[in-house]
């Protein structure tokens, strides 16, 4: 999905927003569509997915795709060193994972559970 440049559609917060907090921005409406599962299944007047998706303007879709391109490095595992072997400033998914683990270990929340 995201790696191919597709705008993801999620039906539950725990499907991506809560699982990939280290890799995805905290403002999911900038790169994805969220439709509450309850509004599709347990509603007297269920939503039509096509109706929700077609309500997005071309400008909004363009901005969402630009955001996806911006966050792609955080989803990929790759070496961003330049051809001369020098360092590049882009972080990949590994860097984001390590940073997230270090923040968690250094937080009081982690130490208070021990």
Biopython code that builds the backbone (N, CA, C, O; Angstrom):
import numpy as np
from Bio.PDB.StructureBuilder import StructureBuilder

atoms = [
    (1, "UNK", "N", (0.757, -1.184, 0.000)),
    (1, "UNK", "CA", (0.000, 0.000, 0.000)),
    (1, "UNK", "C", (0.817, 1.278, 0.000)),
    (1, "UNK", "O", (1.073, 1.856, -1.056)),
    (2, "UNK", "N", (1.228, 1.721, 1.181)),
    (2, "UNK", "CA", (1.938, 2.996, 1.307)),
    (2, "UNK", "C", (3.228, 3.027, 0.492)),
    (2, "UNK", "O", (3.534, 4.032, -0.149)),
    (3, "UNK", "N", (3.968, 1.955, 0.514)),
    (3, "UNK", "CA", (5.247, 1.919, -0.198)),
    (3, "UNK", "C", (5.040, 2.043, -1.699)),
    (3, "UNK", "O", (5.913, 2.549, -2.404)),
    (4, "UNK", "N", (3.891, 1.586, -2.197)),
    (4, "UNK", "CA", (3.573, 1.718, -3.613)),
    (4, "UNK", "C", (2.985, 3.086, -3.938)),
    (4, "UNK", "O", (2.711, 3.389, -5.099)),
    (5, "UNK", "N", (2.789, 3.925, -2.893)),
    (5, "UNK", "CA", (2.252, 5.261, -3.111)),
    (5, "UNK", "C", (0.746, 5.350, -2.991)),
    (5, "UNK", "O", (0.160, 6.390, -3.293)),
    (6, "UNK", "N", (0.113, 4.279, -2.558)),
    (6, "UNK", "CA", (-1.348, 4.279, -2.419)),
    (6, "UNK", "C", (-1.764, 4.984, -1.125)),
    (6, "UNK", "O", (-1.066, 4.912, -0.113)),
    (7, "UNK", "N", (-2.888, 5.651, -1.175)),
    (7, "UNK", "CA", (-3.457, 6.265, 0.025)),
    (7, "UNK", "C", (-4.219, 5.178, 0.763)),
    (7, "UNK", "O", (-5.191, 4.642, 0.229)),
    (8, "UNK", "N", (-3.802, 4.839, 1.975)),
    (8, "UNK", "CA", (-4.470, 3.746, 2.684)),
    (8, "UNK", "C", (-5.821, 4.170, 3.264)),
    (8, "UNK", "O", (-6.031, 5.330, 3.619)),
    (9, "UNK", "N", (-6.716, 3.207, 3.347)),
    (9, "UNK", "CA", (-8.015, 3.398, 3.986)),
    (9, "UNK", "C", (-8.047, 2.448, 5.174)),
    (9, "UNK", "O", (-7.912, 1.235, 5.014)),
    (10, "UNK", "N", (-8.227, 3.007, 6.368)),
    (10, "UNK", "CA", (-8.246, 2.206, 7.588)),
    (10, "UNK", "C", (-9.629, 2.248, 8.209)),
    (10, "UNK", "O", (-10.358, 3.231, 8.084)),
    (11, "UNK", "N", (-9.975, 1.149, 8.888)),
    (11, "UNK", "CA", (-11.278, 1.026, 9.519)),
    (11, "UNK", "C", (-11.176, 0.904, 11.032)),
    (11, "UNK", "O", (-12.182, 0.954, 11.740)),
    (12, "UNK", "N", (-9.955, 0.744, 11.519)),
    (12, "UNK", "CA", (-9.712, 0.639, 12.969)),
    (12, "UNK", "C", (-8.435, 1.392, 13.298)),
    (12, "UNK", "O", (-7.471, 1.359, 12.533)),
    (13, "UNK", "N", (-8.431, 2.067, 14.435)),
    (13, "UNK", "CA", (-7.232, 2.801, 14.851)),
    (13, "UNK", "C", (-6.044, 1.882, 15.075)),
    (13, "UNK", "O", (-4.902, 2.252, 14.799)),
    (14, "UNK", "N", (-6.314, 0.689, 15.575)),
    (14, "UNK", "CA", (-5.202, -0.216, 15.881)),
    (14, "UNK", "C", (-4.614, -0.881, 14.645)),
    (14, "UNK", "O", (-3.629, -1.611, 14.757)),
    (15, "UNK", "N", (-5.189, -0.650, 13.474)),
    (15, "UNK", "CA", (-4.648, -1.275, 12.267)),
    (15, "UNK", "C", (-3.349, -0.635, 11.807)),
    (15, "UNK", "O", (-2.533, -1.317, 11.188)),
    (16, "UNK", "N", (-3.126, 0.612, 12.074)),
    (16, "UNK", "CA", (-1.865, 1.254, 11.691)),
    (16, "UNK", "C", (-1.513, 2.391, 12.626)),
    (16, "UNK", "O", (-0.368, 2.508, 13.063)),
    (17, "UNK", "N", (-2.480, 3.223, 12.934)),
    (17, "UNK", "CA", (-2.209, 4.429, 13.712)),
    (17, "UNK", "C", (-1.584, 4.131, 15.068)),
    (17, "UNK", "O", (-0.741, 4.892, 15.542)),
    (18, "UNK", "N", (-1.987, 3.039, 15.689)),
    (18, "UNK", "CA", (-1.449, 2.694, 17.008)),
    (18, "UNK", "C", (-0.285, 1.717, 16.935)),
    (18, "UNK", "O", (0.470, 1.593, 17.899)),
    (19, "UNK", "N", (-0.124, 1.024, 15.818)),
    (19, "UNK", "CA", (0.946, 0.036, 15.700)),
    (19, "UNK", "C", (2.259, 0.629, 15.199)),
    (19, "UNK", "O", (3.337, 0.152, 15.554)),
    (20, "UNK", "N", (2.166, 1.653, 14.384)),
    (20, "UNK", "CA", (3.364, 2.171, 13.725)),
    (20, "UNK", "C", (3.640, 3.620, 14.118)),
    (20, "UNK", "O", (3.965, 4.451, 13.270)),
    (21, "UNK", "N", (3.508, 3.913, 15.402)),
    (21, "UNK", "CA", (3.683, 5.293, 15.866)),
    (21, "UNK", "C", (5.097, 5.806, 15.634)),
    (21, "UNK", "O", (5.298, 7.016, 15.532)),
    (22, "UNK", "N", (6.067, 4.929, 15.549)),
    (22, "UNK", "CA", (7.444, 5.367, 15.303)),
    (22, "UNK", "C", (7.664, 5.705, 13.832)),
    (22, "UNK", "O", (8.548, 6.495, 13.503)),
    (23, "UNK", "N", (6.872, 5.116, 12.955)),
    (23, "UNK", "CA", (7.097, 5.244, 11.518)),
    (23, "UNK", "C", (6.145, 6.202, 10.805)),
    (23, "UNK", "O", (6.481, 6.755, 9.758)),
    (24, "UNK", "N", (4.972, 6.392, 11.369)),
    (24, "UNK", "CA", (3.963, 7.222, 10.704)),
    (24, "UNK", "C", (3.740, 8.521, 11.469)),
    (24, "UNK", "O", (3.862, 8.547, 12.693)),
    (25, "UNK", "N", (3.419, 9.584, 10.766)),
    (25, "UNK", "CA", (3.160, 10.867, 11.433)),
    (25, "UNK", "C", (1.956, 10.781, 12.364)),
    (25, "UNK", "O", (1.092, 9.919, 12.207)),
    (26, "UNK", "N", (1.915, 11.681, 13.327)),
    (26, "UNK", "CA", (0.823, 11.677, 14.305)),
    (26, "UNK", "C", (-0.460, 12.300, 13.764)),
    (26, "UNK", "O", (-1.472, 12.327, 14.465)),
    (27, "UNK", "N", (-0.435, 12.794, 12.545)),
    (27, "UNK", "CA", (-1.612, 13.393, 11.927)),
    (27, "UNK", "C", (-2.073, 12.536, 10.747)),
    (27, "UNK", "O", (-1.823, 12.887, 9.594)),
    (28, "UNK", "N", (-2.750, 11.404, 11.030)),
    (28, "UNK", "CA", (-3.078, 10.432, 9.987)),
    (28, "UNK", "C", (-3.965, 10.968, 8.866)),
    (28, "UNK", "O", (-3.953, 10.427, 7.761)),
    (29, "UNK", "N", (-4.727, 12.012, 9.132)),
    (29, "UNK", "CA", (-5.593, 12.549, 8.078)),
    (29, "UNK", "C", (-4.796, 13.179, 6.946)),
    (29, "UNK", "O", (-5.350, 13.464, 5.884)),
    (30, "UNK", "N", (-3.493, 13.401, 7.160)),
    (30, "UNK", "CA", (-2.666, 13.988, 6.099)),
    (30, "UNK", "C", (-2.190, 12.956, 5.079)),
    (30, "UNK", "O", (-1.720, 13.328, 4.004)),
    (31, "UNK", "N", (-2.305, 11.660, 5.400)),
    (31, "UNK", "CA", (-1.820, 10.632, 4.473)),
    (31, "UNK", "C", (-2.765, 9.443, 4.313)),
    (31, "UNK", "O", (-2.473, 8.533, 3.537)),
    (32, "UNK", "N", (-3.895, 9.431, 5.032)),
    (32, "UNK", "CA", (-4.778, 8.269, 4.965)),
    (32, "UNK", "C", (-6.240, 8.673, 5.161)),
    (32, "UNK", "O", (-6.557, 9.798, 5.549)),
    (33, "UNK", "N", (-7.100, 7.721, 4.881)),
    (33, "UNK", "CA", (-8.532, 7.896, 5.079)),
    (33, "UNK", "C", (-8.941, 6.960, 6.209)),
    (33, "UNK", "O", (-8.548, 5.793, 6.233)),
    (34, "UNK", "N", (-9.727, 7.476, 7.139)),
    (34, "UNK", "CA", (-10.224, 6.651, 8.233)),
    (34, "UNK", "C", (-11.742, 6.624, 8.179)),
    (34, "UNK", "O", (-12.394, 7.669, 8.179)),
    (35, "UNK", "N", (-12.296, 5.425, 8.133)),
    (35, "UNK", "CA", (-13.743, 5.224, 8.170)),
    (35, "UNK", "C", (-14.010, 4.283, 9.337)),
    (35, "UNK", "O", (-13.529, 3.150, 9.343)),
    (36, "UNK", "N", (-14.760, 4.736, 10.306)),
    (36, "UNK", "CA", (-15.031, 3.891, 11.467)),
    (36, "UNK", "C", (-15.752, 2.618, 11.047)),
    (36, "UNK", "O", (-16.745, 2.647, 10.320)),
    (37, "UNK", "N", (-15.225, 1.514, 11.522)),
    (37, "UNK", "CA", (-15.804, 0.198, 11.220)),
    (37, "UNK", "C", (-17.286, 0.142, 11.594)),
    (37, "UNK", "O", (-18.098, -0.431, 10.867)),
    (38, "UNK", "N", (-17.622, 0.734, 12.716)),
    (38, "UNK", "CA", (-19.009, 0.728, 13.200)),
    (38, "UNK", "C", (-19.966, 1.386, 12.207)),
    (38, "UNK", "O", (-21.119, 0.973, 12.078)),
    (39, "UNK", "N", (-19.482, 2.409, 11.509)),
    (39, "UNK", "CA", (-20.340, 3.117, 10.565)),
    (39, "UNK", "C", (-20.615, 2.295, 9.311)),
    (39, "UNK", "O", (-21.518, 2.610, 8.536)),
    (40, "UNK", "N", (-19.837, 1.253, 9.120)),
    (40, "UNK", "CA", (-20.032, 0.378, 7.965)),
    (40, "UNK", "C", (-20.850, -0.856, 8.306)),
    (40, "UNK", "O", (-21.583, -1.378, 7.466)),
    (41, "UNK", "N", (-20.723, -1.316, 9.534)),
    (41, "UNK", "CA", (-21.296, -2.605, 9.908)),
    (41, "UNK", "C", (-22.539, -2.480, 10.789)),
    (41, "UNK", "O", (-23.591, -3.030, 10.461)),
    (42, "UNK", "N", (-22.422, -1.774, 11.880)),
    (42, "UNK", "CA", (-23.483, -1.743, 12.882)),
    (42, "UNK", "C", (-24.301, -0.454, 12.843)),
    (42, "UNK", "O", (-24.656, 0.089, 13.889)),
    (43, "UNK", "N", (-24.586, 0.013, 11.698)),
    (43, "UNK", "CA", (-25.327, 1.258, 11.564)),
    (43, "UNK", "C", (-26.657, 0.994, 10.870)),
    (43, "UNK", "O", (-26.759, 0.112, 10.018)),
    (44, "UNK", "N", (-27.675, 1.767, 11.244)),
    (44, "UNK", "CA", (-28.966, 1.612, 10.575)),
    (44, "UNK", "C", (-28.887, 2.100, 9.132)),
    (44, "UNK", "O", (-29.630, 1.641, 8.265)),
    (45, "UNK", "N", (-27.964, 3.047, 8.891)),
    (45, "UNK", "CA", (-27.752, 3.540, 7.526)),
    (45, "UNK", "C", (-26.242, 3.454, 7.237)),
    (45, "UNK", "O", (-25.527, 4.445, 7.385)),
    (46, "UNK", "N", (-25.765, 2.283, 6.829)),
    (46, "UNK", "CA", (-24.329, 2.096, 6.615)),
    (46, "UNK", "C", (-23.764, 3.036, 5.548)),
    (46, "UNK", "O", (-24.420, 3.358, 4.557)),
    (47, "UNK", "N", (-22.555, 3.450, 5.784)),
    (47, "UNK", "CA", (-21.846, 4.281, 4.803)),
    (47, "UNK", "C", (-21.425, 3.436, 3.611)),
    (47, "UNK", "O", (-21.207, 2.232, 3.739)),
    (48, "UNK", "N", (-21.317, 4.052, 2.489)),
    (48, "UNK", "CA", (-20.739, 3.393, 1.314)),
    (48, "UNK", "C", (-19.303, 3.901, 1.191)),
    (48, "UNK", "O", (-19.064, 5.107, 1.136)),
    (49, "UNK", "N", (-18.366, 2.980, 1.150)),
    (49, "UNK", "CA", (-16.947, 3.335, 1.071)),
    (49, "UNK", "C", (-16.690, 4.202, -0.150)),
    (49, "UNK", "O", (-15.950, 5.182, -0.073)),
    (50, "UNK", "N", (-17.288, 3.853, -1.258)),
    (50, "UNK", "CA", (-17.088, 4.625, -2.485)),
    (50, "UNK", "C", (-17.522, 6.075, -2.311)),
    (50, "UNK", "O", (-16.886, 6.987, -2.838)),
    (51, "UNK", "N", (-18.595, 6.281, -1.576)),
    (51, "UNK", "CA", (-19.089, 7.631, -1.329)),
    (51, "UNK", "C", (-18.113, 8.456, -0.514)),
    (51, "UNK", "O", (-17.894, 9.634, -0.795)),
    (52, "UNK", "N", (-17.526, 7.830, 0.500)),
    (52, "UNK", "CA", (-16.547, 8.533, 1.332)),
    (52, "UNK", "C", (-15.323, 8.889, 0.500)),
    (52, "UNK", "O", (-14.844, 10.022, 0.544)),
    (53, "UNK", "N", (-14.820, 7.924, -0.255)),
    (53, "UNK", "CA", (-13.607, 8.160, -1.042)),
    (53, "UNK", "C", (-13.834, 9.196, -2.142)),
    (53, "UNK", "O", (-12.954, 10.015, -2.404)),
    (54, "UNK", "N", (-14.971, 9.172, -2.772)),
    (54, "UNK", "CA", (-15.227, 10.132, -3.846)),
    (54, "UNK", "C", (-15.460, 11.546, -3.327)),
    (54, "UNK", "O", (-15.496, 12.494, -4.112)),
    (55, "UNK", "N", (-15.618, 11.700, -2.009)),
    (55, "UNK", "CA", (-15.811, 13.034, -1.438)),
    (55, "UNK", "C", (-14.500, 13.814, -1.311)),
    (55, "UNK", "O", (-14.521, 15.017, -1.051)),
    (56, "UNK", "N", (-13.370, 13.145, -1.493)),
    (56, "UNK", "CA", (-12.063, 13.819, -1.393)),
    (56, "UNK", "C", (-11.769, 14.572, -2.692)),
    (56, "UNK", "O", (-11.919, 14.028, -3.786)),
    (57, "UNK", "N", (-11.352, 15.816, -2.555)),
    (57, "UNK", "CA", (-11.020, 16.633, -3.727)),
    (57, "UNK", "C", (-9.696, 16.184, -4.327)),
    (57, "UNK", "O", (-8.889, 15.542, -3.655)),
    (58, "UNK", "N", (-9.476, 16.518, -5.578)),
    (58, "UNK", "CA", (-8.213, 16.196, -6.234)),
    (58, "UNK", "C", (-7.048, 16.874, -5.514)),
    (58, "UNK", "O", (-5.959, 16.307, -5.424)),
    (59, "UNK", "N", (-7.273, 18.073, -5.005)),
    (59, "UNK", "CA", (-6.221, 18.798, -4.270)),
    (59, "UNK", "C", (-5.856, 18.067, -2.983)),
    (59, "UNK", "O", (-4.674, 17.942, -2.662)),
    (60, "UNK", "N", (-6.854, 17.580, -2.240)),
    (60, "UNK", "CA", (-6.600, 16.828, -1.013)),
    (60, "UNK", "C", (-5.863, 15.538, -1.329)),
    (60, "UNK", "O", (-4.934, 15.175, -0.608)),
    (61, "UNK", "N", (-6.248, 14.845, -2.373)),
    (61, "UNK", "CA", (-5.579, 13.602, -2.784)),
    (61, "UNK", "C", (-4.124, 13.892, -3.136)),
    (61, "UNK", "O", (-3.228, 13.136, -2.760)),
    (62, "UNK", "N", (-3.893, 14.975, -3.851)),
    (62, "UNK", "CA", (-2.521, 15.359, -4.218)),
    (62, "UNK", "C", (-1.686, 15.614, -2.971)),
    (62, "UNK", "O", (-0.542, 15.164, -2.895)),
    (63, "UNK", "N", (-2.237, 16.328, -1.990)),
    (63, "UNK", "CA", (-1.503, 16.609, -0.750)),
    (63, "UNK", "C", (-1.225, 15.334, 0.032)),
    (63, "UNK", "O", (-0.155, 15.187, 0.624)),
    (64, "UNK", "N", (-2.180, 14.414, 0.038)),
    (64, "UNK", "CA", (-1.981, 13.143, 0.737)),
    (64, "UNK", "C", (-0.869, 12.339, 0.068)),
    (64, "UNK", "O", (-0.035, 11.747, 0.754)),
    (65, "UNK", "N", (-0.850, 12.315, -1.242)),
    (65, "UNK", "CA", (0.216, 11.590, -1.955)),
    (65, "UNK", "C", (1.578, 12.233, -1.703)),
    (65, "UNK", "O", (2.577, 11.527, -1.562)),
    (66, "UNK", "N", (1.627, 13.548, -1.646)),
    (66, "UNK", "CA", (2.892, 14.236, -1.342)),
    (66, "UNK", "C", (3.378, 13.865, 0.054)),
    (66, "UNK", "O", (4.574, 13.667, 0.263)),
    (67, "UNK", "N", (2.455, 13.769, 1.009)),
    (67, "UNK", "CA", (2.815, 13.377, 2.368)),
    (67, "UNK", "C", (3.345, 11.953, 2.386)),
    (67, "UNK", "O", (4.301, 11.658, 3.103)),
    (68, "UNK", "N", (2.740, 11.069, 1.609)),
    (68, "UNK", "CA", (3.199, 9.681, 1.537)),
    (68, "UNK", "C", (4.627, 9.631, 1.005)),
    (68, "UNK", "O", (5.458, 8.892, 1.533)),
    (69, "UNK", "N", (4.917, 10.405, -0.029)),
    (69, "UNK", "CA", (6.279, 10.452, -0.572)),
    (69, "UNK", "C", (7.249, 10.946, 0.503)),
    (69, "UNK", "O", (8.375, 10.459, 0.602)),
    (70, "UNK", "N", (6.810, 11.905, 1.298)),
    (70, "UNK", "CA", (7.647, 12.461, 2.371)),
    (70, "UNK", "C", (7.960, 11.423, 3.450)),
    (70, "UNK", "O", (9.069, 11.405, 3.984)),
    (71, "UNK", "N", (6.996, 10.561, 3.776)),
    (71, "UNK", "CA", (7.219, 9.592, 4.857)),
    (71, "UNK", "C", (7.774, 8.251, 4.378)),
    (71, "UNK", "O", (8.082, 7.390, 5.202)),
    (72, "UNK", "N", (7.905, 8.057, 3.080)),
    (72, "UNK", "CA", (8.404, 6.778, 2.562)),
    (72, "UNK", "C", (9.714, 6.308, 3.199)),
    (72, "UNK", "O", (9.824, 5.128, 3.533)),
    (73, "UNK", "N", (10.711, 7.181, 3.383)),
    (73, "UNK", "CA", (11.954, 6.688, 3.995)),
    (73, "UNK", "C", (11.749, 6.056, 5.369)),
    (73, "UNK", "O", (12.500, 5.155, 5.742)),
    (74, "UNK", "N", (10.755, 6.503, 6.126)),
    (74, "UNK", "CA", (10.522, 5.930, 7.452)),
    (74, "UNK", "C", (9.895, 4.533, 7.379)),
    (74, "UNK", "O", (9.803, 3.838, 8.391)),
    (75, "UNK", "N", (9.468, 4.126, 6.183)),
    (75, "UNK", "CA", (8.841, 2.820, 6.001)),
    (75, "UNK", "C", (9.759, 1.805, 5.331)),
    (75, "UNK", "O", (9.467, 0.609, 5.318)),
    (76, "UNK", "N", (10.851, 2.277, 4.785)),
    (76, "UNK", "CA", (11.760, 1.416, 4.025)),
    (76, "UNK", "C", (13.036, 1.132, 4.813)),
    (76, "UNK", "O", (13.527, 1.981, 5.557)),
    (77, "UNK", "N", (13.551, -0.057, 4.638)),
    (77, "UNK", "CA", (14.841, -0.425, 5.210)),
    (77, "UNK", "C", (15.855, -0.346, 4.085)),
    (77, "UNK", "O", (15.915, -1.223, 3.224)),
    (78, "UNK", "N", (16.650, 0.714, 4.103)),
    (78, "UNK", "CA", (17.640, 0.871, 3.048)),
    (78, "UNK", "C", (18.753, 1.789, 3.519)),
    (78, "UNK", "O", (18.594, 2.539, 4.482)),
    (79, "UNK", "N", (19.860, 1.719, 2.840)),
    (79, "UNK", "CA", (21.016, 2.543, 3.163)),
    (79, "UNK", "C", (20.920, 3.841, 2.379)),
    (79, "UNK", "O", (20.876, 3.832, 1.149)),
    (80, "UNK", "N", (20.886, 4.960, 3.102)),
    (80, "UNK", "CA", (20.771, 6.252, 2.447)),
    (80, "UNK", "C", (22.127, 6.940, 2.262)),
    (80, "UNK", "O", (22.175, 8.143, 2.006)),
    (81, "UNK", "N", (23.215, 6.200, 2.386)),
    (81, "UNK", "CA", (24.539, 6.790, 2.175)),
    (81, "UNK", "C", (24.691, 7.158, 0.705)),
    (81, "UNK", "O", (24.162, 6.476, -0.173)),
    (82, "UNK", "N", (25.406, 8.225, 0.449)),
    (82, "UNK", "CA", (25.587, 8.618, -0.946)),
    (82, "UNK", "C", (26.611, 7.713, -1.617)),
    (82, "UNK", "O", (27.238, 6.891, -0.949)),
    (83, "UNK", "N", (26.789, 7.851, -2.919)),
    (83, "UNK", "CA", (27.635, 6.945, -3.695)),
    (83, "UNK", "C", (29.095, 6.988, -3.276)),
    (83, "UNK", "O", (29.831, 6.023, -3.482)),
    (84, "UNK", "N", (29.520, 8.101, -2.688)),
    (84, "UNK", "CA", (30.908, 8.226, -2.247)),
    (84, "UNK", "C", (31.122, 7.649, -0.848)),
    (84, "UNK", "O", (32.221, 7.736, -0.301)),
    (85, "UNK", "N", (30.082, 7.065, -0.275)),
    (85, "UNK", "CA", (30.204, 6.457, 1.045)),
    (85, "UNK", "C", (29.946, 7.425, 2.173)),
    (85, "UNK", "O", (30.034, 7.047, 3.341)),
    (86, "UNK", "N", (29.628, 8.664, 1.852)),
    (86, "UNK", "CA", (29.335, 9.655, 2.883)),
    (86, "UNK", "C", (27.959, 9.449, 3.469)),
    (86, "UNK", "O", (27.119, 8.749, 2.902)),
    (87, "UNK", "N", (27.743, 10.064, 4.604)),
    (87, "UNK", "CA", (26.446, 9.951, 5.268)),
    (87, "UNK", "C", (25.408, 10.863, 4.638)),
    (87, "UNK", "O", (25.726, 11.945, 4.143)),
    (88, "UNK", "N", (24.218, 10.428, 4.665)),
    (88, "UNK", "CA", (23.075, 11.210, 4.231)),
    (88, "UNK", "C", (22.220, 11.466, 5.472)),
    (88, "UNK", "O", (22.362, 10.749, 6.463)),
    (89, "UNK", "N", (21.357, 12.442, 5.446)),
    (89, "UNK", "CA", (20.577, 12.776, 6.630)),
    (89, "UNK", "C", (19.251, 12.030, 6.716)),
    (89, "UNK", "O", (18.599, 12.062, 7.760)),
    (90, "UNK", "N", (18.843, 11.368, 5.657)),
    (90, "UNK", "CA", (17.567, 10.654, 5.683)),
    (90, "UNK", "C", (17.662, 9.437, 6.598)),
    (90, "UNK", "O", (18.654, 8.708, 6.580)),
    (91, "UNK", "N", (16.630, 9.229, 7.389)),
    (91, "UNK", "CA", (16.569, 8.050, 8.248)),
    (91, "UNK", "C", (15.671, 7.024, 7.578)),
    (91, "UNK", "O", (14.710, 7.372, 6.893)),
    (92, "UNK", "N", (15.998, 5.750, 7.786)),
    (92, "UNK", "CA", (15.130, 4.703, 7.259)),
    (92, "UNK", "C", (14.336, 4.074, 8.405)),
    (92, "UNK", "O", (14.427, 4.523, 9.548)),
    (93, "UNK", "N", (13.563, 3.040, 8.097)),
    (93, "UNK", "CA", (12.703, 2.407, 9.092)),
    (93, "UNK", "C", (13.500, 1.865, 10.271)),
    (93, "UNK", "O", (13.027, 1.903, 11.407)),
    (94, "UNK", "N", (14.695, 1.366, 10.017)),
    (94, "UNK", "CA", (15.544, 0.864, 11.103)),
    (94, "UNK", "C", (15.878, 1.998, 12.072)),
    (94, "UNK", "O", (15.771, 1.831, 13.287)),
    (95, "UNK", "N", (16.281, 3.146, 11.536)),
    (95, "UNK", "CA", (16.610, 4.292, 12.377)),
    (95, "UNK", "C", (15.406, 4.727, 13.223)),
    (95, "UNK", "O", (15.552, 5.023, 14.408)),
    (96, "UNK", "N", (14.226, 4.764, 12.614)),
    (96, "UNK", "CA", (13.026, 5.160, 13.349)),
    (96, "UNK", "C", (12.706, 4.159, 14.457)),
    (96, "UNK", "O", (12.273, 4.549, 15.541)),
    (97, "UNK", "N", (12.920, 2.867, 14.188)),
    (97, "UNK", "CA", (12.667, 1.840, 15.202)),
    (97, "UNK", "C", (13.632, 1.968, 16.367)),
    (97, "UNK", "O", (13.224, 1.899, 17.526)),
    (98, "UNK", "N", (14.899, 2.151, 16.066)),
    (98, "UNK", "CA", (15.907, 2.300, 17.124)),
    (98, "UNK", "C", (15.633, 3.556, 17.941)),
    (98, "UNK", "O", (15.683, 3.513, 19.170)),
    (99, "UNK", "N", (15.344, 4.670, 17.280)),
    (99, "UNK", "CA", (15.021, 5.914, 17.994)),
    (99, "UNK", "C", (13.819, 5.712, 18.917)),
    (99, "UNK", "O", (13.830, 6.163, 20.062)),
    (100, "UNK", "N", (12.792, 5.038, 18.420)),
    (100, "UNK", "CA", (11.599, 4.790, 19.230)),
    (100, "UNK", "C", (11.897, 3.917, 20.442)),
    (100, "UNK", "O", (11.407, 4.185, 21.538)),
    (101, "UNK", "N", (12.702, 2.869, 20.248)),
    (101, "UNK", "CA", (13.059, 2.005, 21.373)),
    (101, "UNK", "C", (13.878, 2.768, 22.399)),
    (101, "UNK", "O", (13.663, 2.614, 23.601)),
    (102, "UNK", "N", (14.808, 3.582, 21.944)),
    (102, "UNK", "CA", (15.622, 4.365, 22.883)),
    (102, "UNK", "C", (14.765, 5.355, 23.663)),
    (102, "UNK", "O", (14.946, 5.512, 24.871)),
    (103, "UNK", "N", (13.835, 6.021, 22.987)),
    (103, "UNK", "CA", (12.938, 6.949, 23.703)),
    (103, "UNK", "C", (12.126, 6.210, 24.755)),
    (103, "UNK", "O", (11.923, 6.712, 25.860)),
    (104, "UNK", "N", (11.664, 5.019, 24.407)),
    (104, "UNK", "CA", (10.858, 4.243, 25.352)),
    (104, "UNK", "C", (11.694, 3.814, 26.554)),
    (104, "UNK", "O", (11.241, 3.920, 27.694)),
    (105, "UNK", "N", (12.895, 3.338, 26.309)),
    (105, "UNK", "CA", (13.767, 2.894, 27.393)),
    (105, "UNK", "C", (14.135, 4.065, 28.303)),
    (105, "UNK", "O", (14.232, 3.909, 29.520)),
    (106, "UNK", "N", (14.336, 5.216, 27.715)),
    (106, "UNK", "CA", (14.744, 6.378, 28.505)),
    (106, "UNK", "C", (13.575, 7.082, 29.191)),
    (106, "UNK", "O", (13.791, 7.970, 30.016)),
    (107, "UNK", "N", (12.353, 6.702, 28.866)),
    (107, "UNK", "CA", (11.191, 7.374, 29.462)),
    (107, "UNK", "C", (10.935, 6.846, 30.869)),
    (107, "UNK", "O", (11.267, 5.705, 31.190)),
    (108, "UNK", "N", (10.355, 7.674, 31.678)),
    (108, "UNK", "CA", (9.993, 7.268, 33.042)),
    (108, "UNK", "C", (8.958, 6.159, 33.036)),
    (108, "UNK", "O", (8.950, 5.300, 33.918)),
    (109, "UNK", "N", (8.080, 6.181, 32.033)),
    (109, "UNK", "CA", (7.023, 5.174, 31.941)),
    (109, "UNK", "C", (7.624, 3.758, 31.924)),
    (109, "UNK", "O", (7.111, 2.850, 32.579)),
    (110, "UNK", "N", (8.705, 3.586, 31.175)),
    (110, "UNK", "CA", (9.354, 2.269, 31.093)),
    (110, "UNK", "C", (9.963, 1.888, 32.443)),
    (110, "UNK", "O", (9.750, 0.776, 32.924)),
    (111, "UNK", "N", (10.706, 2.786, 33.045)),
    (111, "UNK", "CA", (11.418, 2.474, 34.287)),
    (111, "UNK", "C", (10.463, 2.258, 35.434)),
    (111, "UNK", "O", (10.770, 1.491, 36.346)),
    (112, "UNK", "N", (9.320, 2.902, 35.421)),
    (112, "UNK", "CA", (8.351, 2.729, 36.510)),
    (112, "UNK", "C", (7.707, 1.343, 36.486)),
    (112, "UNK", "O", (7.165, 0.899, 37.498)),
    (113, "UNK", "N", (7.760, 0.658, 35.348)),
    (113, "UNK", "CA", (7.156, -0.686, 35.270)),
    (113, "UNK", "C", (8.093, -1.765, 35.786)),
    (113, "UNK", "O", (7.652, -2.890, 36.020)),
    (114, "UNK", "N", (9.361, -1.462, 35.971)),
    (114, "UNK", "CA", (10.320, -2.481, 36.424)),
    (114, "UNK", "C", (10.232, -2.734, 37.904)),
    (114, "UNK", "O", (10.972, -3.562, 38.434)),
]
sb = StructureBuilder()
sb.init_structure("model")
sb.init_model(0)
sb.init_chain("A")
sb.init_seg("    ")
for serial, (resi, resn, name, xyz) in enumerate(atoms, 1):
    if name == "N":
        sb.init_residue(resn, " ", resi, " ")
    sb.init_atom(name, np.array(xyz, "f"), 0.0, 1.0, " ", f" {name:<3s}", serial, name[0])
structure = sb.get_structure()
